[in-house]
Amino acid sequence: MVVVTRRPHSPLRPIWLCRACGHPWPRGDAKLALLSEYERNRVSLFVYLAGTLGDAADDLAKLRAEVPSANELFDRFLGWPKLQKRERS
């Protein structure tokens, strides 16, 4: 019997790529996991993602890598989740 261990789709710091698939984090399965984890409190998801956005900007700048623009980072971290109707009021 072969046991396959799945890696979580979590960020690999300081390069902010997914540990499981190597794509820029968050993406695909990582987004689905975050939506599931914060299903009942989407505002907390935004707070968490805002913190990770700041961490990613700092980490990537320290690496002196080709840093995504502020707009690209915003779209990557905060541009995809939507507030649920009951949270908008």
Disulfide bonds with the S-S distance in Angstrom:
none
